[in-house]
């Protein structure tokens, strides 16, 4: 076989990855297929990026708890199956081209008509009609070119790039992976929005490729469905540089920077030594420095080369080049050099701040040049906590505090926001405001999602804690009445296994002071009293009068916990025998009752211990214990006992059971401790508390401390 090809399915050659049989198609069609596959992959990625948002909004607006649970389960299911659905879709797409090359024109549409529901058939039909109404001419021209290349007529609906076939690939991928029926209509809507709506671009590119290959070049190009959209530039506040020397700065920010310059003076000359050491060199102005920084900002280093990027060296090379062109040596003004050094120290601290996830640090470091330009334009960056650039850094750090290496879906959106700042920000501070506004909308949506998921976890844990407390109360009441007492074995088993559930339901639903709780205890007391042998006829008569009410209360209570009917019948038959035994006179009573003396504390099999209850008690005033007690809800910690560090957030503190519950960034519970257990883990270094305070302020304070220490040396 030529080109090192290998035999694949049915003996057909496969591609270099061994995945799909290579169709016997002209090279032009292979180019069309690969170009289309790239666009379809991007559309599917956009679909799944937005599926979470759509399902979350539906869950948020649903008043039915069952529906909410369904939508949340669907979100989780799609996260797990996303990659598999994308892969299955693209595999089917490539296989369709194989069949296409072999002349199998029906195989690509069989998937759509393979026993779908009527509602789904109508939905797919409507989607196909909308695509044909908008892009039918472009698809028809593409079909003509395919027919010309393959030298055979091709029905429009059998075109592997047609909307009917694309819907079939998608439905096949979801069906094979068990996507729920309730989720498929939502996914179909998203498929139309994020994949089918851009078919005009796909058809236009495919037709252009075939025209370039000389296929039916005489066809008049189909008109574009929509014109290229170019948003009209918003009117922004222009930044004027009077005399090329910058804005009128905020007085407090200017005073702050002037004080910092005193300790930065010792660092001068190190940034770009070949130009800064020339005494006769002419200092460039702020406007020229802004242009140099903008040039560097538009050509950022590759992520793998970021550590080797040195701003001083880059500026030095640019200044040397300017000097050669102008014939005059150029250098940085002292104030500019101090500012560059100071911002460099800030971002150096950010790069080393291990409170931040590694991925976030590399993303924030890309803001180095934009923040330097902001500081050059507006010194209030240092004195105004609400400055947009300062807030942007803090908000990004706060949102992404819980990032893990395996959860990068939101990272791509953050990267787009950062890239927008790098691409658009020249010298107009309004761009920073706009980027901050865009990010705040994104972060508000993310926080609302996380808060709802965390609240679900918190409610579940509080419900669990209440159940534990209720079980303890039931256990206490049973132990108080049974320990040290002789009880028939059958009755003891029923009380521990069944009546405890009746009491627990009453405690959970109505509370400890409620009539149902008191009635459950009263029935328990009456049952135990009815099993005591009576020696006097008056007492036996009184017992017989009380039995109907007691039996009714027992039956009603046991019915509420859905006791098996056979077990319930056997218990009441045994109870009848026990009552006859208790009412019989001493002369007629036979000693054949299986009595058990309860000597040990009553322990319910359903009782739970608080998390970490086996951990030995630590000193109440120990530093680790005090640190744990000082943790606020929302505090982040990092676990170091895993293969990879795990970050989680304190979402619930259950005081009644001394439990601290931690969840990951998606709101899913991952760990729990009691106070002593977490304090012990902190002391051993297995856990550390992360500093999630405002990042810019932390970095600023750390740099100032370092400068003061250096100044005293």
NORKA-V89061 format. One record per backbone hydrogen bond with DSSP energy under -0.5 kcal/mol. CO is the residue of the C=O (numbers start at 1). NH is the residue of the N-H. Records with the same first field share a line. If there is no record, write none. Layout:
BEGIN
CO=NH + NH
END
This chain:
BEGIN
1=4
2=5
6=14
8=11
9=12
12=8
13=22
14=6
15=18
20=15
21=23
23=25
26=30
27=31
28=32
29=33
30=34
31=35
32=36
33=37
34=38
35=39
36=40
37=41
38=42
39=43
40=44
41=45
42=46
43=47
44=48
45=49
46=50
47=51
48=52
50=54
51=55
52=56
53=57
54=58
55=59
56=60
57=61
58=62
63=65
64=68
65=69
66=70
67=71
68=72
69=73
70=74
71=75
72=76
73=77
74=78
75=79
76=80
77=81
78=82
81=85
82=86
83=87
84=88
85=89
86=90
87=91
88=92
89=93
90=94
91=95
92=96
93=97
94=98
95=99
96=100
97=101
98=102
99=103 + 104
100=103
103=105
106=109 + 110
107=111
109=112 + 113
111=114
113=115
117=121
118=122
119=123
120=124
121=125
122=126
123=127
124=128
125=129
126=130
127=131
128=132
129=133
130=134
131=135
132=136
135=139
136=140
137=141
138=142
139=143
140=144
141=145
142=146
143=147
144=148
145=149
146=150
147=151 + 152
155=158
156=159
159=162
162=166
163=167
164=168
165=169
166=170
167=171
168=172
169=173
170=174
171=175
172=176
173=177
174=179
175=178
180=183 + 184
181=185
183=187
184=188
185=189
186=190
187=191
188=192
189=193
190=194
191=195 + 196
192=197
195=198
196=199
198=201 + 202
199=203
200=204
201=205
202=206
203=207
204=208
205=209
206=210
207=211
208=212
209=213
210=215
211=214
214=216
216=219
228=230
229=231
234=236
236=238
237=430
238=240
240=242
241=244
242=245
244=286 + 287
246=242
247=249
250=254
251=255
252=256
253=257
254=258
255=259
256=260
257=261
258=262
259=263
260=263 + 264
261=265
264=267
265=268
267=270
272=275 + 276
273=277
275=278
277=279
278=281
282=331
285=289
286=290
287=291
288=292
289=293
290=294
291=295
292=296
293=297
294=298
296=299
297=300
302=305 + 306
303=306
305=308
306=309
308=310
309=311
310=314
311=315
312=316
313=317
314=318
315=319
316=320
317=321
318=322
319=323
320=324
321=325
322=326
323=327
329=282
331=284
333=337
334=338
335=339
336=340
337=341
338=342
339=343
340=344
341=345
342=346
343=347
344=348
345=349
346=350
347=351
348=352
349=353
350=353
352=354
353=356
357=361
358=362
359=363
360=364
361=365
362=366
363=366
364=367
365=368
367=371
368=372
369=373
370=374
371=375
372=376
373=377
374=378
378=381
379=382
380=383 + 384
383=385
384=387
387=391
388=392
389=393
390=394
391=395
392=396
393=397
394=398
395=399
396=400
398=401
400=403
404=407
406=408
408=412
409=413
410=414
411=415
412=416
413=417
414=418
415=419
416=420
417=421
418=422
419=423
420=424
421=425
424=426
427=429
428=431 + 432
429=433
430=434
431=435
432=436
433=437
434=438
435=439
436=440
437=441
438=442
439=443
440=444
441=445
442=446
443=447
444=448
445=449
446=450
447=451
448=452
449=453
450=454
451=455
452=456
453=457
454=458
455=459
456=460
457=461
458=462
459=463
460=464
461=465
462=466
463=467
464=468
465=469
466=470
467=471
468=472
469=473
470=474
471=475
472=476
473=477
474=478
475=479
476=480
477=481
478=482
479=483
482=485
485=487 + 598
487=596
488=492
489=493
490=494
491=495
492=496
493=497
494=498 + 499
495=500
498=501 + 502
499=503
500=504
501=505
502=506
503=507
504=508
505=509
506=510 + 511
507=511
511=514
514=518
515=519
516=520
517=521
518=522
519=523
520=524
521=525
522=526
523=527
524=528
525=529
526=530
527=531
528=531
529=532
536=540
537=541
538=542
539=543
540=544
541=545
542=546
543=547
544=548
546=550
547=551
548=552
549=553
550=554
551=555
552=556
553=557
554=558
555=559
556=560
557=560 + 561
558=561 + 563
559=562
564=568
565=569
566=570
567=571
568=572
569=573
570=574
571=575
572=576
573=577
574=578
575=579
576=580
577=581
578=582
579=583
580=584
582=534
585=588 + 589
590=592
593=595
594=489
596=487 + 598
597=599
598=484
602=604
604=607
610=613
612=615
619=622
622=626
623=627
624=628
625=629
626=630
628=631
632=635
635=650
636=690
637=648
638=688
639=646
645=647
646=639
648=637
649=651 + 663
650=634
652=661
653=655
654=657 + 658 + 659
659=654 + 661
660=673
661=651 + 652
662=670 + 671
663=649
664=667
668=664
671=662
673=660
674=678
675=679
676=680
677=681
678=682
679=683
680=684
681=685 + 686 + 687
682=685
686=640 + 641
688=638
690=692
694=698
695=699
696=700
697=701
698=702
699=703
700=704
701=705
702=706
703=707
704=708
705=709
706=710
707=711
708=712
709=713
710=713
END
